[in-house]
């Protein structure tokens, strides 16, 4: 078993310092993203199916001409290649799951990771 305390993981530069919590080739990747006040992830797409969970705060999510206000506990799914944008006026902590990982054609650059607490 692995365990993460999402509220205790440091993200000093907000969206500029996402933290990879788990990454397993052929399986999935889980990333913690903190949006600070008025930060955004501009219109983009990923090669994998993406699940975005709002852990805390509030986010505006736009995709395919639709927009919604998501709060803690809301989960959104994007199809592979679906363009979307995420912003937050007051700040939000988001958990992103990409699967399967990596998707065809995914760039694999530098990443920052946080270890899990092992439980027995």
Z-matrix of the N, CA and C atoms (Angstrom, degrees):
N
C 1 1.439
C 2 1.530 1 108.40
N 3 1.315 2 115.43 1 142.05
C 4 1.456 3 121.68 2 173.02
C 5 1.523 4 107.82 3 -120.34
N 6 1.335 5 115.69 4 153.13
C 7 1.463 6 120.19 5 -174.32
C 8 1.526 7 108.83 6 -145.98
N 9 1.340 8 116.98 7 134.45
C 10 1.464 9 122.38 8 178.50
C 11 1.521 10 109.08 9 -126.01
N 12 1.301 11 117.24 10 139.46
C 13 1.463 12 122.54 11 173.62
C 14 1.530 13 106.27 12 -99.90
N 15 1.323 14 116.23 13 93.86
C 16 1.461 15 122.32 14 -170.93
C 17 1.521 16 113.60 15 -59.87
N 18 1.320 17 117.85 16 -29.03
C 19 1.465 18 120.36 17 -179.18
C 20 1.523 19 112.36 18 -80.11
N 21 1.343 20 117.47 19 -14.57
C 22 1.463 21 121.08 20 -177.45
C 23 1.527 22 113.46 21 -98.75
N 24 1.317 23 117.99 22 -10.67
C 25 1.465 24 121.42 23 -178.33
C 26 1.517 25 109.15 24 -77.72
N 27 1.322 26 115.68 25 127.91
C 28 1.462 27 120.86 26 -177.50
C 29 1.523 28 111.54 27 -77.73
N 30 1.308 29 115.52 28 135.66
C 31 1.463 30 123.78 29 174.03
C 32 1.526 31 105.88 30 -134.00
N 33 1.338 32 116.88 31 73.78
C 34 1.468 33 121.44 32 -168.63
C 35 1.521 34 115.66 33 -60.38
N 36 1.317 35 118.35 34 -26.43
C 37 1.462 36 120.33 35 -179.08
C 38 1.520 37 111.81 36 -113.02
N 39 1.315 38 116.69 37 25.32
C 40 1.456 39 120.50 38 178.67
C 41 1.514 40 111.85 39 58.30
N 42 1.330 41 117.16 40 -129.48
C 43 1.463 42 122.65 41 -176.86
C 44 1.526 43 112.30 42 -62.76
N 45 1.340 44 117.30 43 -18.74
C 46 1.461 45 119.66 44 179.44
C 47 1.525 46 112.26 45 -81.19
N 48 1.334 47 117.89 46 -5.44
C 49 1.461 48 120.27 47 179.86
C 50 1.528 49 111.08 48 -133.43
N 51 1.335 50 117.29 49 59.66
C 52 1.464 51 118.89 50 176.69
C 53 1.532 52 109.39 51 -63.99
N 54 1.318 53 116.52 52 152.76
C 55 1.461 54 121.29 53 -177.05
C 56 1.523 55 109.10 54 -119.27
N 57 1.334 56 116.42 55 121.56
C 58 1.459 57 121.40 56 176.72
C 59 1.526 58 107.45 57 -77.98
N 60 1.329 59 116.63 58 117.87
C 61 1.456 60 121.26 59 179.94
C 62 1.519 61 111.82 60 -89.94
N 63 1.332 62 115.17 61 -33.78
C 64 1.471 63 120.44 62 -177.85
C 65 1.519 64 108.33 63 -151.98
N 66 1.312 65 116.48 64 138.19
C 67 1.459 66 120.67 65 176.15
C 68 1.520 67 108.58 66 -149.89
N 69 1.308 68 116.21 67 117.55
C 70 1.462 69 122.03 68 -178.89
C 71 1.522 70 108.16 69 -133.20
N 72 1.334 71 116.94 70 113.03
C 73 1.464 72 120.03 71 178.99
C 74 1.523 73 110.45 72 -53.71
N 75 1.323 74 115.65 73 136.58
C 76 1.455 75 121.60 74 179.59
C 77 1.520 76 113.16 75 81.85
N 78 1.335 77 117.26 76 -4.39
C 79 1.460 78 121.00 77 -176.93
C 80 1.521 79 111.12 78 -120.61
N 81 1.316 80 116.17 79 -88.57
C 82 1.455 81 120.27 80 -174.84
C 83 1.520 82 110.94 81 -158.54
N 84 1.315 83 114.82 82 168.92
C 85 1.460 84 122.71 83 173.20
C 86 1.517 85 106.57 84 -135.05
N 87 1.343 86 116.16 85 136.14
C 88 1.457 87 122.34 86 179.53
C 89 1.519 88 107.78 87 -122.35
N 90 1.337 89 116.04 88 127.57
C 91 1.460 90 121.81 89 -173.38
C 92 1.530 91 109.40 90 -130.45
N 93 1.329 92 116.00 91 133.62
C 94 1.457 93 121.85 92 174.05
C 95 1.521 94 108.33 93 -94.76
N 96 1.328 95 116.32 94 127.51
C 97 1.465 96 121.93 95 -179.71
C 98 1.524 97 107.91 96 -125.53
N 99 1.322 98 115.93 97 129.65
C 100 1.468 99 120.11 98 176.04
C 101 1.525 100 107.98 99 -111.47
N 102 1.306 101 116.15 100 120.67
C 103 1.463 102 120.51 101 173.20
C 104 1.518 103 107.14 102 -94.96
N 105 1.312 104 116.38 103 122.46
C 106 1.456 105 120.19 104 176.13
C 107 1.522 106 109.00 105 -81.94
N 108 1.331 107 117.27 106 177.66
C 109 1.460 108 121.63 107 -179.69
C 110 1.522 109 110.68 108 -47.66
N 111 1.314 110 116.03 109 126.49
C 112 1.459 111 124.44 110 176.62
C 113 1.520 112 114.91 111 57.94
N 114 1.334 113 118.43 112 21.68
C 115 1.459 114 121.03 113 174.96
C 116 1.518 115 109.30 114 -85.69
N 117 1.333 116 116.01 115 158.52
C 118 1.461 117 119.76 116 -179.67
C 119 1.516 118 111.05 117 -148.26
N 120 1.310 119 114.09 118 157.46
C 121 1.454 120 122.76 119 167.55
C 122 1.522 121 103.66 120 -107.55
N 123 1.307 122 116.45 121 104.37
C 124 1.468 123 120.44 122 -175.25
C 125 1.517 124 111.09 123 -63.48
N 126 1.312 125 115.19 124 168.83
C 127 1.461 126 122.78 125 -177.88
C 128 1.533 127 110.80 126 -46.07
N 129 1.332 128 115.97 127 122.62
C 130 1.464 129 121.26 128 -178.44
C 131 1.530 130 109.00 129 -157.19
N 132 1.310 131 115.52 130 177.23
C 133 1.459 132 121.72 131 176.28
C 134 1.517 133 108.59 132 -144.14
N 135 1.326 134 116.16 133 160.04
C 136 1.462 135 121.57 134 173.81
C 137 1.523 136 107.90 135 -125.28
N 138 1.310 137 116.09 136 162.97
C 139 1.468 138 121.35 137 -177.11
C 140 1.527 139 112.89 138 -83.34
N 141 1.330 140 116.81 139 -12.49
C 142 1.453 141 122.09 140 -176.58
C 143 1.524 142 110.35 141 -106.09
N 144 1.331 143 117.26 142 167.09
C 145 1.464 144 119.99 143 166.03
C 146 1.525 145 105.29 144 -67.83
N 147 1.334 146 117.27 145 140.44
C 148 1.460 147 120.89 146 -176.52
C 149 1.523 148 110.08 147 -125.76
N 150 1.326 149 115.50 148 131.22
C 151 1.454 150 122.72 149 174.27
C 152 1.518 151 106.92 150 -112.14
N 153 1.321 152 117.62 151 125.91
C 154 1.461 153 122.20 152 -178.00
C 155 1.527 154 108.69 153 -119.33
N 156 1.336 155 115.94 154 115.99
C 157 1.453 156 122.84 155 179.67
C 158 1.522 157 109.19 156 -106.88
N 159 1.324 158 116.86 157 126.84
C 160 1.463 159 120.44 158 174.76
C 161 1.530 160 106.37 159 -82.50
N 162 1.336 161 115.55 160 114.68
C 163 1.461 162 121.90 161 -178.55
C 164 1.524 163 110.37 162 -85.11
N 165 1.320 164 115.96 163 -42.21
C 166 1.464 165 120.20 164 177.57
C 167 1.521 166 108.85 165 -152.36
N 168 1.309 167 115.87 166 159.39
C 169 1.456 168 120.65 167 179.81
C 170 1.515 169 111.98 168 80.17
N 171 1.327 170 114.02 169 -156.47
C 172 1.460 171 121.69 170 -176.44
C 173 1.516 172 108.88 171 -141.65
N 174 1.339 173 116.39 172 140.29
C 175 1.462 174 120.92 173 -179.82
C 176 1.522 175 109.94 174 -133.48
N 177 1.310 176 115.27 175 148.87
C 178 1.472 177 121.82 176 171.82
C 179 1.520 178 105.57 177 -101.13
N 180 1.322 179 116.21 178 124.81
C 181 1.461 180 121.57 179 -177.42
C 182 1.520 181 107.99 180 -119.18
N 183 1.339 182 115.32 181 128.74
C 184 1.453 183 121.22 182 179.96
C 185 1.525 184 109.30 183 -122.40
N 186 1.332 185 115.85 184 137.02
C 187 1.462 186 121.59 185 176.99
C 188 1.520 187 108.81 186 -162.12
N 189 1.324 188 115.88 187 137.07
C 190 1.455 189 120.68 188 175.03
C 191 1.517 190 114.91 189 55.30
N 192 1.325 191 118.12 190 33.97
C 193 1.452 192 121.33 191 179.91
C 194 1.518 193 114.08 192 82.79
N 195 1.336 194 117.76 193 -4.61
C 196 1.464 195 121.63 194 177.42
C 197 1.522 196 109.40 195 -103.10
N 198 1.331 197 116.39 196 155.70
C 199 1.462 198 121.82 197 176.73
C 200 1.521 199 108.10 198 -139.86
N 201 1.319 200 115.72 199 146.70
C 202 1.452 201 119.84 200 175.41
C 203 1.516 202 110.58 201 -144.42
N 204 1.309 203 115.09 202 155.62
C 205 1.456 204 123.19 203 175.03
C 206 1.517 205 105.58 204 -98.44
N 207 1.327 206 116.76 205 116.50
C 208 1.456 207 121.56 206 -178.36
C 209 1.521 208 109.59 207 -110.11
N 210 1.320 209 116.17 208 136.78
C 211 1.459 210 122.62 209 179.83
C 212 1.528 211 109.44 210 -119.52
N 213 1.325 212 115.35 211 173.56
C 214 1.467 213 120.88 212 -179.15
C 215 1.528 214 110.27 213 -49.18
N 216 1.319 215 114.71 214 128.82
C 217 1.455 216 121.03 215 -179.20
C 218 1.517 217 113.81 216 99.33
N 219 1.330 218 118.71 217 -12.93
C 220 1.467 219 121.41 218 178.51
C 221 1.530 220 109.82 219 -82.11
N 222 1.325 221 115.34 220 137.76
C 223 1.466 222 122.69 221 178.78
C 224 1.520 223 108.56 222 -121.98
N 225 1.337 224 116.05 223 131.91
C 226 1.464 225 122.47 224 -179.38
C 227 1.523 226 107.84 225 -124.17
N 228 1.343 227 116.85 226 141.53
C 229 1.468 228 121.58 227 177.07
C 230 1.515 229 109.39 228 -118.26
N 231 1.354 230 115.36 229 136.91
C 232 1.462 231 122.34 230 175.17
C 233 1.524 232 108.47 231 -116.73
N 234 1.325 233 115.61 232 140.61
C 235 1.463 234 121.13 233 174.44
C 236 1.530 235 109.41 234 -69.91
N 237 1.334 236 118.39 235 155.29
C 238 1.467 237 119.42 236 173.37
C 239 1.527 238 109.63 237 -55.87
N 240 1.324 239 117.10 238 131.84
C 241 1.455 240 122.09 239 179.00
C 242 1.519 241 114.93 240 81.47
N 243 1.340 242 118.69 241 -3.58
C 244 1.464 243 120.62 242 179.63
C 245 1.531 244 109.97 243 -73.73
N 246 1.314 245 116.57 244 123.90
C 247 1.463 246 121.35 245 -179.03
C 248 1.517 247 109.57 246 -74.33
N 249 1.331 248 115.76 247 139.73
C 250 1.457 249 120.70 248 -179.18
C 251 1.523 250 110.54 249 -156.93
N 252 1.321 251 115.88 250 162.61
C 253 1.462 252 122.81 251 177.94
C 254 1.528 253 107.45 252 -139.39
N 255 1.337 254 115.39 253 148.28
C 256 1.462 255 120.83 254 -179.78
C 257 1.525 256 107.75 255 -134.87
N 258 1.332 257 116.72 256 132.76
C 259 1.464 258 120.76 257 178.05
C 260 1.519 259 108.92 258 -140.04
N 261 1.338 260 114.53 259 164.01
C 262 1.456 261 119.63 260 178.52
C 263 1.520 262 109.64 261 -148.89
N 264 1.302 263 116.36 262 123.98
C 265 1.469 264 120.14 263 176.93
C 266 1.525 265 110.97 264 -73.54
N 267 1.329 266 117.01 265 -42.86
C 268 1.459 267 121.21 266 -174.60
C 269 1.513 268 115.28 267 -103.58
N 270 1.337 269 117.27 268 -0.48
C 271 1.454 270 120.99 269 -178.40
C 272 1.518 271 111.46 270 100.70
N 273 1.318 272 116.13 271 147.76
C 274 1.462 273 121.46 272 179.45
C 275 1.528 274 109.16 273 -157.66
N 276 1.305 275 115.27 274 152.50
C 277 1.462 276 122.25 275 173.99
C 278 1.523 277 105.76 276 -114.12
N 279 1.351 278 115.95 277 125.37
C 280 1.461 279 122.05 278 -172.66
C 281 1.522 280 110.24 279 -122.60
N 282 1.314 281 116.62 280 144.77
C 283 1.452 282 122.05 281 174.93
C 284 1.519 283 107.53 282 -115.61
N 285 1.322 284 116.00 283 118.48
C 286 1.459 285 122.64 284 -177.12
C 287 1.519 286 109.40 285 -107.96
N 288 1.329 287 116.82 286 128.88
C 289 1.464 288 122.00 287 174.76
C 290 1.522 289 107.94 288 -118.06
N 291 1.335 290 116.09 289 126.04
C 292 1.463 291 122.79 290 178.25
C 293 1.527 292 108.37 291 -112.00
N 294 1.337 293 116.62 292 130.60
C 295 1.458 294 119.52 293 -179.24
C 296 1.520 295 110.00 294 -154.51
N 297 1.336 296 117.87 295 145.05
C 298 1.465 297 124.48 296 -11.71
C 299 1.523 298 110.12 297 -70.45
N 300 1.311 299 116.10 298 156.32
C 301 1.465 300 121.70 299 -176.81
C 302 1.513 301 110.38 300 -111.50
N 303 1.316 302 120.19 301 137.44
C 304 1.454 303 126.19 302 -17.53
C 305 1.519 304 110.27 303 -80.95
N 306 1.316 305 116.14 304 153.73
C 307 1.454 306 120.99 305 175.79
C 308 1.518 307 109.64 306 -74.34
N 309 1.327 308 117.78 307 159.46
C 310 1.466 309 121.15 308 179.15
C 311 1.523 310 111.98 309 -54.43
N 312 1.323 311 117.26 310 125.72
C 313 1.455 312 122.55 311 176.66
C 314 1.511 313 115.10 312 84.85
N 315 1.324 314 118.24 313 7.51
C 316 1.466 315 120.40 314 -177.67
C 317 1.528 316 111.06 315 -72.59
N 318 1.346 317 116.15 316 130.17
C 319 1.461 318 122.70 317 175.75
C 320 1.526 319 108.80 318 -73.02
N 321 1.316 320 117.08 319 137.72
C 322 1.464 321 120.38 320 -179.17
C 323 1.516 322 109.97 321 -120.65
N 324 1.333 323 115.58 322 87.07
C 325 1.462 324 121.91 323 -179.50
C 326 1.514 325 112.28 324 -94.32
N 327 1.322 326 116.20 325 -161.44
C 328 1.460 327 123.21 326 -179.62
C 329 1.526 328 110.62 327 -66.54
N 330 1.311 329 116.71 328 144.04
C 331 1.455 330 120.90 329 179.19
C 332 1.516 331 111.04 330 -143.42
N 333 1.301 332 115.94 331 156.48
C 334 1.454 333 123.96 332 177.25
C 335 1.520 334 107.83 333 -111.37
N 336 1.331 335 119.15 334 133.35
C 337 1.445 336 119.85 335 179.78
C 338 1.519 337 112.42 336 -127.86
N 339 1.319 338 113.64 337 156.18
C 340 1.461 339 121.13 338 177.57
C 341 1.509 340 107.73 339 -120.26
N 342 1.313 341 115.93 340 130.27
C 343 1.456 342 120.08 341 179.38
C 344 1.519 343 111.90 342 -71.76
N 345 1.304 344 114.32 343 153.53
C 346 1.458 345 120.56 344 177.38
C 347 1.512 346 108.75 345 -90.07
N 348 1.302 347 115.48 346 161.14
C 349 1.444 348 121.71 347 172.23
C 350 1.512 349 106.75 348 -86.77
N 351 1.320 350 117.62 349 126.36
C 352 1.457 351 120.68 350 178.52
C 353 1.522 352 108.84 351 -80.03
N 354 1.303 353 115.92 352 136.10
C 355 1.468 354 121.42 353 177.62
C 356 1.507 355 108.71 354 -119.73
N 357 1.304 356 116.26 355 149.69
C 358 1.467 357 118.67 356 176.36
C 359 1.496 358 110.66 357 -129.06
